[in-house]
Amino acid sequence: MAEYAPLFADEQQPPPPYATVAVAVKPITPRVASLDVFRGLCVFLMMLVDYGGSIFPTIAHAPWNGLHLADFVMPFFLFIAGLSLAIAYKKVTDRMDATKKAMSKAVKLFVLGVLLQGGYLHGANSLTYGVDILKIRWMGILQRISIAYIVAALCEIWIPRRNWTRFGVIRSYIWQWCVVVILCAVYSGLLYGLFVPDWHIPKLSTSVSASNSTVVYKVKCALRGDLSPGCNSAGMIDRYMLGINHLYAKPAYGNLKECNKTKIGIPESSPSWCHAPFDPEGILGSLTAAVTCIIGLQFGHVLVQTQDHKERLHWWSMLSIYCSMLGVLLAILGVPLNKSLYTVSYTRITSACAGLTFNAFYLMVVKSLKLRQLGVANHDTFDMLVKGSLPSSDYCYREKGGN
């Protein structure tokens, strides 16, 4: 059974017991139990929606506007990545070296995402392998996480912060909050300000009468600030910068009623935009994805800078309430909750849900630790709860601070 230890190495620890034989023991990296439990929940949700989404469409991704269970998985992972950065970069002695390591991790994650989602793998039941470079998908889930990660990491490494005060999470990291405002402003300006002209969708016809011919679908837009599937500026940016052949070919909005999708596919009589490719992890949405990561970073600042459990729970609750209120206000004002566009309202609501979920896990783990120290809690149950969420049974689990 693993022993409990402080979260950080600079805390006072009891001296090890004397032993007759000196044995070299590799130091165990301290971990935050509630964060690992939260990460385990995200992995479980990811598997649930991936395998159960086809059976229960209500838990799969919303076709366009709205929130389903699957729409919480991505922001939860981004939130965890941001929170972990605050722990990893608690003390940065060499900014250039830290930047090089962060860039290296981001590049590796991006390349891994291209390998997994770029079209190299042809399905679990296929023995073939390879990709057409003219149709490779450049953006994806891991690519978006890597972009959000490096933005949050650079904020933590390079942006100066003040000493922790009474309103520390706001005042001490005011310039990081300014980055959040700037990212949201740039995103909103591009989403609502760019003019989207009419455009065409080349697609190889699958009909018997016109086999070997090319069918062209024309999408009529000529709009500015439209958030429909076919005429939003996020899709236009991806078409211009990535190329229409490098986007996700089966977007979720194909399941809308207007598209009349069947088991065979989308009929030719459906609206032209139903046949259009669209990348839900596109370039523009990566700006607000980085916002989610930076919000998670602020939760990590509270964990690192404060020692008292009640103070942590207070700050996390306040941040979650603030994000939820702002998200609800934006939704009332007409900003839809849209995962494909990764709208600002969606960012705030999902970040608030991630904060409240982490808050609940933290409280549960702290209570379990106190009960265990008093000999009341069931050790096997607690071990199963925490260790079951970790990739290795050798991790030790603990929380920092408190009496």
C-alpha positions as CSV (number, residue, x, y, z in Angstrom):
1,M,0.0,0.0,0.0
2,A,1.4,3.4,-1.0
3,E,2.3,5.9,1.6
4,Y,1.1,9.5,1.7
5,A,3.6,12.3,1.1
6,P,3.4,16.1,0.6
7,L,2.6,17.4,-2.9
8,F,5.9,19.3,-3.2
9,A,9.4,18.4,-2.3
10,D,10.1,21.6,-0.3
11,E,7.7,20.7,2.4
12,Q,8.9,19.2,5.7
13,Q,8.9,15.4,5.7
14,P,9.6,13.0,8.5
15,P,13.1,11.4,8.4
16,P,13.2,7.9,7.0
17,P,13.5,5.0,9.5
18,Y,17.0,3.7,10.2
19,A,18.0,0.6,8.3
20,T,21.0,-1.7,8.6
21,V,21.4,-1.9,4.8
22,A,21.6,1.1,2.6
23,V,19.3,0.7,-0.4
24,A,19.1,3.2,-3.3
25,V,15.5,4.2,-3.7
26,K,14.3,6.2,-6.7
27,P,12.3,9.2,-5.5
28,I,8.6,9.1,-6.2
29,T,7.2,12.1,-8.0
30,P,4.3,13.5,-5.9
31,R,0.9,13.6,-7.5
32,V,-2.5,15.2,-6.8
33,A,-5.0,12.4,-6.2
34,S,-8.1,14.4,-7.1
35,L,-6.5,15.4,-10.4
36,D,-5.7,11.8,-11.2
37,V,-9.2,10.8,-10.4
38,F,-10.6,13.5,-12.6
39,R,-8.3,12.4,-15.4
40,G,-9.6,8.8,-15.0
41,L,-13.1,10.1,-15.3
42,C,-12.2,11.8,-18.6
43,V,-10.8,8.6,-20.0
44,F,-13.9,6.7,-18.9
45,L,-16.2,9.4,-20.5
46,M,-14.1,9.3,-23.7
47,M,-14.5,5.5,-24.0
48,L,-18.2,5.7,-23.1
49,V,-19.1,8.2,-25.8
50,D,-16.9,6.6,-28.4
51,Y,-18.4,3.2,-28.1
52,G,-21.9,4.1,-26.8
53,G,-22.5,7.1,-29.0
54,S,-23.7,5.1,-31.9
55,I,-26.1,3.2,-29.6
56,F,-27.3,6.2,-27.6
57,P,-27.2,9.3,-29.8
58,T,-28.1,11.5,-26.9
59,I,-24.6,11.1,-25.4
60,A,-22.7,11.6,-28.7
61,H,-21.6,15.0,-30.0
62,A,-24.4,17.5,-30.6
63,P,-24.9,17.8,-34.4
64,W,-24.4,21.6,-34.2
65,N,-25.7,23.8,-31.4
66,G,-26.3,22.4,-27.9
67,L,-24.4,20.3,-25.3
68,H,-24.3,16.5,-25.1
69,L,-22.2,14.4,-22.8
70,A,-19.4,13.9,-25.4
71,D,-19.0,17.7,-25.7
72,F,-17.5,17.8,-22.2
73,V,-14.6,15.4,-22.9
74,M,-12.3,17.8,-24.9
75,P,-12.6,20.8,-22.5
76,F,-12.1,18.6,-19.5
77,F,-8.8,17.3,-21.0
78,L,-7.8,20.9,-21.8
79,F,-8.6,22.0,-18.3
80,I,-6.5,19.2,-16.8
81,A,-3.6,20.1,-19.1
82,G,-3.7,23.7,-17.9
83,L,-4.0,22.8,-14.2
84,S,-1.0,20.5,-14.5
85,L,1.1,23.3,-16.0
86,A,0.8,25.3,-12.8
87,I,2.4,22.4,-10.9
88,A,5.0,21.7,-13.5
89,Y,6.1,25.3,-13.7
90,K,5.9,26.2,-10.1
91,K,9.5,27.2,-10.1
92,V,11.1,28.2,-13.5
93,T,14.8,28.8,-13.2
94,D,15.7,28.8,-16.9
95,R,12.9,30.2,-19.1
96,M,14.6,29.4,-22.4
97,D,15.2,25.7,-21.3
98,A,11.6,25.5,-20.1
99,T,10.4,26.9,-23.4
100,K,12.4,24.4,-25.5
101,K,11.0,21.5,-23.5
102,A,7.4,22.8,-23.8
103,M,7.8,23.3,-27.5
104,S,9.3,19.8,-27.9
105,K,6.3,18.3,-26.1
106,A,3.8,20.3,-28.2
107,V,5.5,19.3,-31.4
108,K,5.6,15.6,-30.5
109,L,1.9,15.7,-29.5
110,F,1.0,17.4,-32.8
111,V,2.9,14.9,-34.9
112,L,1.3,12.0,-32.9
113,G,-2.1,13.5,-33.6
114,V,-1.4,13.7,-37.4
115,L,-0.3,10.1,-37.4
116,L,-3.4,8.9,-35.5
117,Q,-6.0,11.1,-37.2
118,G,-4.4,12.2,-40.4
119,G,-5.6,9.1,-42.3
120,Y,-2.7,6.7,-41.9
121,L,-4.8,4.1,-40.1
122,H,-7.6,2.6,-42.2
123,G,-9.7,1.2,-39.3
124,A,-9.5,-1.5,-36.7
125,N,-10.5,-4.2,-39.2
126,S,-8.1,-3.1,-42.0
127,L,-4.6,-4.4,-42.5
128,T,-3.7,-1.6,-44.8
129,Y,-1.7,1.5,-43.9
130,G,-0.8,4.7,-45.5
131,V,-2.2,8.1,-46.4
132,D,-2.8,10.2,-49.5
133,I,-0.8,13.4,-48.8
134,L,-3.3,15.4,-50.9
135,K,-6.1,14.4,-48.4
136,I,-4.2,14.2,-45.1
137,R,-6.1,15.7,-42.2
138,W,-3.7,18.2,-40.5
139,M,-5.9,19.2,-37.5
140,G,-7.4,16.9,-34.9
141,I,-7.9,16.3,-31.2
142,L,-4.3,15.9,-30.1
143,Q,-3.3,18.8,-32.4
144,R,-5.7,21.1,-30.7
145,I,-4.5,20.0,-27.2
146,S,-0.9,20.7,-28.3
147,I,-1.8,24.2,-29.5
148,A,-3.7,25.0,-26.3
149,Y,-0.9,23.5,-24.2
150,I,1.9,25.6,-25.7
151,V,-0.1,28.8,-25.5
152,A,-0.8,28.2,-21.8
153,A,2.8,27.0,-21.1
154,L,4.3,30.2,-22.7
155,C,1.9,32.3,-20.6
156,E,3.1,30.6,-17.4
157,I,6.8,30.7,-18.4
158,W,7.1,34.2,-19.7
159,I,4.3,36.4,-18.4
160,P,5.4,38.0,-15.0
161,R,3.2,37.7,-12.0
162,R,2.8,39.6,-8.8
163,N,3.0,38.3,-5.2
164,W,0.0,36.4,-4.0
165,T,-2.5,38.7,-2.3
166,R,-6.0,38.5,-1.0
167,F,-7.3,38.6,-4.6
168,G,-4.3,36.7,-5.8
169,V,-5.8,34.6,-8.5
170,I,-7.0,37.7,-10.3
171,R,-4.4,40.4,-9.4
172,S,-1.3,38.2,-9.3
173,Y,-2.1,36.8,-12.8
174,I,-3.8,39.8,-14.3
175,W,-1.7,39.6,-17.5
176,Q,-2.7,36.0,-18.1
177,W,-6.4,37.1,-17.8
178,C,-5.6,39.8,-20.3
179,V,-4.4,37.1,-22.7
180,V,-7.8,35.3,-22.2
181,V,-9.6,38.6,-23.1
182,I,-7.4,39.1,-26.2
183,L,-7.9,35.5,-27.4
184,C,-11.7,35.8,-27.0
185,A,-11.8,39.2,-28.7
186,V,-9.7,38.0,-31.7
187,Y,-11.9,34.9,-32.0
188,S,-15.1,36.9,-31.9
189,G,-13.8,39.5,-34.3
190,L,-12.9,36.8,-36.9
191,L,-16.1,34.7,-36.3
192,Y,-18.5,37.6,-36.7
193,G,-16.5,40.0,-38.8
194,L,-15.2,38.1,-41.8
195,F,-17.3,38.0,-44.9
196,V,-18.0,34.5,-46.2
197,P,-18.7,34.4,-50.0
198,D,-20.4,31.6,-52.0
199,W,-18.2,28.5,-52.4
200,H,-18.2,25.1,-54.1
201,I,-17.7,21.6,-52.9
202,P,-16.1,19.2,-55.4
203,K,-17.1,15.6,-54.7
204,L,-16.7,12.4,-56.6
205,S,-20.2,11.2,-57.5
206,T,-21.3,7.8,-56.2
207,S,-24.3,7.4,-58.4
208,V,-24.4,4.6,-61.0
209,S,-25.4,6.9,-63.9
210,A,-22.6,9.3,-63.3
211,S,-19.9,7.1,-62.0
212,N,-16.5,8.6,-62.9
213,S,-17.8,12.2,-63.0
214,T,-17.4,15.0,-60.6
215,V,-20.4,16.6,-58.8
216,V,-20.1,20.2,-57.6
217,Y,-22.2,21.4,-54.7
218,K,-22.6,25.1,-54.5
219,V,-23.1,26.7,-51.1
220,K,-24.7,30.1,-51.2
221,C,-23.6,32.3,-48.4
222,A,-22.5,35.9,-49.1
223,L,-23.0,36.6,-45.4
224,R,-21.1,38.1,-42.5
225,G,-21.4,36.8,-38.9
226,D,-23.4,33.7,-39.8
227,L,-22.9,30.7,-37.6
228,S,-24.7,28.1,-39.7
229,P,-22.8,24.9,-40.7
230,G,-22.1,26.0,-44.2
231,C,-21.5,29.7,-43.9
232,N,-19.4,30.3,-40.8
233,S,-16.1,32.0,-41.0
234,A,-14.3,29.3,-39.0
235,G,-14.9,26.8,-41.9
236,M,-13.8,29.4,-44.4
237,I,-10.5,30.0,-42.6
238,D,-9.8,26.3,-42.6
239,R,-10.7,26.0,-46.3
240,Y,-8.3,28.8,-47.2
241,M,-5.4,27.9,-44.9
242,L,-5.6,24.1,-44.8
243,G,-7.4,23.2,-48.0
244,I,-10.9,21.8,-48.4
245,N,-9.5,18.3,-49.0
246,H,-7.6,18.3,-45.6
247,L,-10.7,18.8,-43.5
248,Y,-12.8,16.2,-41.6
249,A,-15.1,14.6,-44.2
250,K,-17.8,13.4,-41.8
251,P,-18.7,16.3,-39.5
252,A,-21.4,15.9,-36.8
253,Y,-23.8,18.4,-38.5
254,G,-24.4,15.6,-41.1
255,N,-26.8,14.2,-38.4
256,L,-29.1,17.2,-38.5
257,K,-32.6,16.6,-39.7
258,E,-32.1,18.9,-42.7
259,C,-29.5,16.5,-44.1
260,N,-31.9,13.4,-44.0
261,K,-28.9,11.1,-43.4
262,T,-29.6,7.4,-43.8
263,K,-27.5,4.3,-43.3
264,I,-26.3,4.6,-46.9
265,G,-25.3,8.2,-46.5
266,I,-26.5,11.7,-47.2
267,P,-28.8,11.8,-50.3
268,E,-28.1,14.1,-53.2
269,S,-31.4,16.0,-52.5
270,S,-30.1,17.3,-49.2
271,P,-28.9,20.9,-48.8
272,S,-25.5,21.4,-50.4
273,W,-23.7,22.2,-47.1
274,C,-24.6,18.8,-45.8
275,H,-22.0,17.4,-48.1
276,A,-19.3,19.9,-47.0
277,P,-16.3,18.8,-45.0
278,F,-15.7,20.7,-41.8
279,D,-13.0,20.3,-39.1
280,P,-14.4,20.6,-35.5
281,E,-10.8,21.0,-34.3
282,G,-10.0,23.8,-36.8
283,I,-7.7,26.8,-36.5
284,L,-10.1,29.5,-35.2
285,G,-11.6,27.3,-32.4
286,S,-8.0,26.6,-31.2
287,L,-7.9,30.2,-29.8
288,T,-10.8,29.5,-27.4
289,A,-9.5,26.0,-26.7
290,A,-6.3,27.8,-25.4
291,V,-8.6,29.9,-23.2
292,T,-10.0,26.7,-21.5
293,C,-6.4,25.6,-20.9
294,I,-5.5,29.0,-19.3
295,I,-8.6,28.8,-17.1
296,G,-7.4,25.4,-15.9
297,L,-4.0,27.1,-15.3
298,Q,-5.7,29.5,-12.8
299,F,-7.1,26.6,-10.9
300,G,-3.6,25.2,-10.7
301,H,-2.3,28.5,-9.3
302,V,-4.8,28.3,-6.5
303,L,-3.6,24.8,-5.7
304,V,0.1,25.8,-5.7
305,Q,-0.2,29.2,-3.9
306,T,-2.6,28.3,-1.1
307,Q,-2.3,25.8,1.7
308,D,-5.8,25.6,3.2
309,H,-8.4,23.3,1.8
310,K,-11.2,25.7,2.5
311,E,-9.5,28.5,0.7
312,R,-8.8,26.4,-2.3
313,L,-12.4,25.2,-2.5
314,H,-13.6,28.8,-2.1
315,W,-11.5,30.1,-5.0
316,W,-12.3,27.2,-7.3
317,S,-16.0,27.7,-6.6
318,M,-15.9,31.4,-7.2
319,L,-14.0,30.9,-10.5
320,S,-16.5,28.2,-11.6
321,I,-19.5,30.4,-10.7
322,Y,-17.9,33.3,-12.6
323,C,-17.4,31.2,-15.7
324,S,-20.9,29.7,-15.6
325,M,-22.6,33.1,-15.2
326,L,-20.6,34.6,-18.1
327,G,-21.4,31.6,-20.3
328,V,-25.1,31.7,-19.5
329,L,-25.2,35.5,-20.1
330,L,-23.5,35.0,-23.5
331,A,-25.9,32.2,-24.4
332,I,-28.9,34.5,-23.5
333,L,-27.4,37.3,-25.6
334,G,-27.4,34.9,-28.6
335,V,-23.9,33.2,-28.6
336,P,-24.8,29.5,-29.1
337,L,-23.3,26.7,-27.2
338,N,-21.4,25.1,-30.1
339,K,-18.6,22.6,-29.7
340,S,-17.7,22.5,-33.4
341,L,-17.1,26.3,-33.4
342,Y,-15.8,26.2,-29.8
343,T,-17.8,29.4,-29.1
344,V,-16.9,31.7,-26.1
345,S,-20.2,30.7,-24.3
346,Y,-19.3,27.0,-24.8
347,T,-15.8,27.7,-23.4
348,R,-17.1,29.3,-20.3
349,I,-19.9,26.7,-19.5
350,T,-17.6,23.7,-20.0
351,S,-14.8,25.3,-18.0
352,A,-17.2,25.9,-15.2
353,C,-18.4,22.3,-15.3
354,A,-14.7,21.1,-15.3
355,G,-14.0,23.4,-12.3
356,L,-17.0,22.1,-10.3
357,T,-16.2,18.5,-11.1
358,F,-12.6,18.9,-10.0
359,N,-13.8,20.7,-6.9
360,A,-16.1,17.8,-6.0
361,F,-13.3,15.2,-6.5
362,Y,-10.9,17.3,-4.4
363,L,-13.4,17.5,-1.6
364,M,-14.1,13.8,-1.8
365,V,-10.4,12.8,-1.7
366,V,-9.6,15.2,1.2
367,K,-12.5,13.8,3.2
368,S,-11.4,10.2,2.4
369,L,-7.8,11.0,3.5
370,K,-9.0,12.5,6.8
371,L,-11.2,9.5,7.5
372,R,-8.4,7.2,6.6
373,Q,-6.1,8.9,9.0
374,L,-8.7,8.5,11.7
375,G,-9.0,4.8,10.8
376,V,-12.6,5.2,9.7
377,A,-12.4,4.9,5.9
378,N,-12.1,1.5,4.1
379,H,-8.5,1.4,2.8
380,D,-9.3,-1.0,0.0
381,T,-12.1,1.1,-1.3
382,F,-10.0,4.2,-1.3
383,D,-7.1,2.5,-3.0
384,M,-9.4,1.2,-5.7
385,L,-10.9,4.6,-6.2
386,V,-7.6,6.5,-6.6
387,K,-5.3,3.8,-8.1
388,G,-8.0,2.7,-10.5
389,S,-7.8,6.1,-12.2
390,L,-4.0,6.0,-12.6
391,P,-2.1,4.3,-15.4
392,S,0.3,2.6,-12.9
393,S,-0.3,1.1,-9.5
394,D,3.1,2.4,-8.4
395,Y,1.9,6.0,-8.2
396,C,1.5,7.4,-4.8
397,Y,-1.5,9.7,-4.2
398,R,-1.8,12.6,-1.9
399,E,-3.0,16.2,-1.5
400,K,-1.1,19.2,-0.3
401,G,-1.8,21.3,2.8
402,G,-4.5,21.4,5.4
403,N,-4.5,20.3,9.0
